[in-house]
C-alpha cells in the first residue's frame, strides 16, 4: 500500500490519520523466513510541519513465530514500537538537525510495507529466549538442557592457564 503525501508537502498545516495493514505474511530476517502470527492495523498520523516538511507518527504491534536463541524451541515474539519520523519534499532544501532521521520517499509516495518492515527490523529484539533462565542446548550432543540433563563433559579450560597446565603435564611425565 502506498499513501500519496503530496497534499501534506504543499499545505502549511494539515493533519490526517490513515489506518493501514501490513500485507506480508512473513519477513526475511538474516536469511531466515519468520511468519507473522498476529498483526494489528497500524494508524499513521501525518502532520504538516510547514511547506515541504511533515511528520509521521504512530505505533505498531506484531507477533512472530520465532525460535529461542538458546534452545531453538518455537516461541512467539512480540515486536511493538512507537515511531516518530520526519519527511522532506526535497531534502537538499532543508538543513537537517542531528536528532532528525529523515525518511526516504519515492516522489511523494509513502510505502507502508517498506516502512513497517524497516521499523520491525530496527526494533527486533537482540536475543529471543523461551524463558529467562533458558539453559540452551548441549554443545556436545545437542540435547535441550531445559528438558534433560545429558551428562556430557562440557568443561572448557581457561586458555590463560595453558602454560601452567603444560608445566603440570611435564612434571607428571618425569615422575
C-alpha positions as CSV (number, residue, x, y, z in Angstrom):
1,X,0.0,0.0,0.0
2,X,1.2,3.5,-0.8
3,X,0.0,6.8,0.5
4,X,0.2,9.9,-1.6
5,X,1.8,12.7,0.6
6,X,1.8,15.5,-2.0
7,X,-1.0,17.4,-0.3
8,X,1.0,17.4,3.0
9,X,4.0,18.9,1.4
10,X,2.0,21.7,-0.3
11,X,0.0,22.7,2.8
12,X,1.2,24.8,5.7
13,X,-1.0,22.9,8.2
14,X,-2.7,19.6,7.5
15,X,-3.3,16.6,9.8
16,X,-4.6,13.3,8.8
17,X,-4.8,9.7,10.3
18,X,-4.6,6.7,7.9
19,X,-5.1,3.1,9.0
20,X,-3.1,0.5,7.1
21,X,-2.3,-3.2,7.4
22,X,0.9,-5.0,6.8
23,X,0.2,-7.2,3.8
24,X,3.2,-9.5,4.2
25,X,2.6,-13.0,5.8
26,X,6.3,-13.4,6.7
27,X,9.5,-11.4,6.8
28,X,13.1,-12.4,6.0
29,X,15.5,-11.9,8.9
30,X,19.2,-12.8,8.4
31,X,18.2,-15.1,5.5
32,X,15.5,-16.9,7.6
33,X,11.8,-16.7,7.0
34,X,9.8,-15.6,10.0
35,X,6.0,-16.0,9.9
36,X,3.8,-13.2,11.2
37,X,1.2,-14.7,13.5
38,X,-0.8,-11.6,14.6
39,X,-0.8,-8.1,13.1
40,X,-2.9,-5.3,14.2
41,X,-3.7,-2.4,11.9
42,X,-1.3,0.5,12.1
43,X,-2.6,4.0,12.5
44,X,-0.3,6.5,10.9
45,X,-0.7,10.2,11.9
46,X,0.6,12.5,9.2
47,X,1.1,16.2,10.1
48,X,2.4,19.1,8.1
49,X,5.3,20.9,9.7
50,X,5.4,23.8,7.2
51,X,5.7,23.8,3.5
52,X,7.7,20.8,2.3
53,X,8.1,19.1,5.7
54,X,5.9,16.7,7.6
55,X,6.0,14.2,10.5
56,X,4.9,10.6,10.5
57,X,4.0,9.2,13.9
58,X,2.2,6.1,15.2
59,X,2.8,2.7,16.8
60,X,2.6,-1.0,15.9
61,X,2.4,-4.4,17.4
62,X,3.2,-7.7,15.6
63,X,3.6,-11.2,16.9
64,X,6.1,-13.5,15.1
65,X,6.7,-17.3,15.1
66,X,10.4,-17.4,16.0
67,X,12.9,-19.8,17.7
68,X,14.6,-19.4,21.0
69,X,18.2,-18.3,20.6
70,X,19.2,-20.7,23.4
71,X,17.4,-24.0,22.9
72,X,15.9,-23.5,19.4
73,X,12.4,-24.3,20.6
74,X,9.5,-22.4,18.9
75,X,8.5,-19.2,20.7
76,X,6.1,-16.3,20.0
77,X,7.9,-13.0,19.8
78,X,6.0,-9.7,20.1
79,X,7.6,-6.7,18.5
80,X,6.0,-3.3,19.3
81,X,7.2,0.2,19.0
82,X,6.3,3.8,18.6
83,X,7.7,5.8,15.6
84,X,8.2,9.5,15.0
85,X,9.9,10.3,11.7
86,X,10.3,13.4,9.5
87,X,9.8,13.6,5.7
88,X,11.0,16.4,3.4
89,X,9.8,17.2,-0.1
90,X,13.3,17.9,-1.2
91,X,15.9,17.2,1.5
92,X,18.6,19.4,-0.2
93,X,16.3,22.5,0.6
94,X,16.5,21.9,4.4
95,X,19.3,21.8,6.9
96,X,19.0,18.6,8.9
97,X,19.4,18.7,12.7
98,X,21.4,15.9,14.4
99,X,18.3,14.4,16.0
100,X,16.4,14.1,12.7
101,X,16.3,10.9,10.8
102,X,14.5,11.8,7.5
103,X,12.5,9.2,5.6
104,X,13.5,8.4,2.0
105,X,10.5,8.8,-0.3
106,X,9.9,7.7,-3.8
107,X,8.5,11.0,-5.1
108,X,5.6,11.9,-2.8
109,X,4.6,8.3,-2.2
110,X,4.9,6.7,1.3
111,X,5.4,2.9,1.0
112,X,3.7,1.5,4.1
113,X,5.0,-2.0,3.6
114,X,8.7,-0.9,3.3
115,X,8.4,1.5,6.2
116,X,6.9,-1.1,8.5
117,X,9.3,-3.9,7.6
118,X,12.2,-1.4,8.3
119,X,10.7,-0.4,11.6
120,X,10.2,-4.1,12.6
121,X,13.9,-4.9,11.8
122,X,15.1,-1.8,13.8
123,X,13.0,-2.9,16.8
124,X,13.8,-6.6,16.6
125,X,15.0,-8.0,20.0
126,X,18.7,-8.6,20.3
127,X,18.1,-12.0,21.9
128,X,14.9,-14.1,21.9
129,X,14.6,-16.6,24.8
130,X,11.8,-19.1,25.6
131,X,12.2,-18.2,29.3
132,X,14.5,-16.0,31.3
133,X,16.7,-18.9,32.6
134,X,16.8,-20.9,29.3
135,X,19.7,-23.4,29.6
136,X,20.2,-23.8,25.9
137,X,21.5,-26.9,24.1
138,X,24.4,-29.1,24.9
139,X,27.4,-28.2,22.7
140,X,28.5,-31.9,22.7
141,X,25.3,-33.9,21.9
142,X,22.8,-31.2,21.1
143,X,20.2,-32.2,23.8
144,X,17.9,-29.5,25.1
145,X,19.2,-28.8,28.6
146,X,15.8,-27.4,29.6
147,X,14.3,-30.9,29.2
148,X,17.1,-33.3,30.1
149,X,20.5,-33.4,31.7
150,X,22.6,-35.3,29.2
151,X,25.7,-35.6,31.4
152,X,28.2,-34.7,28.7
153,X,31.6,-33.2,29.8
154,X,31.3,-29.6,28.7
155,X,34.3,-28.3,30.7
156,X,36.4,-25.8,28.7
157,X,39.7,-25.0,30.3
158,X,40.8,-21.3,30.6
159,X,43.3,-20.7,27.8
160,X,45.2,-18.4,30.1
161,X,46.1,-21.4,32.3
162,X,47.5,-23.4,29.4
163,X,51.1,-22.7,30.3
164,X,50.6,-23.9,33.9
165,X,48.8,-27.0,32.6
166,X,51.9,-27.7,30.4
167,X,54.2,-27.5,33.5
168,X,52.0,-29.9,35.4
169,X,51.9,-32.3,32.4
170,X,55.7,-32.2,32.1
171,X,56.1,-32.8,35.8
172,X,53.8,-35.9,35.7
173,X,55.8,-37.4,32.7
174,X,59.0,-37.1,34.7
175,X,57.6,-39.0,37.7
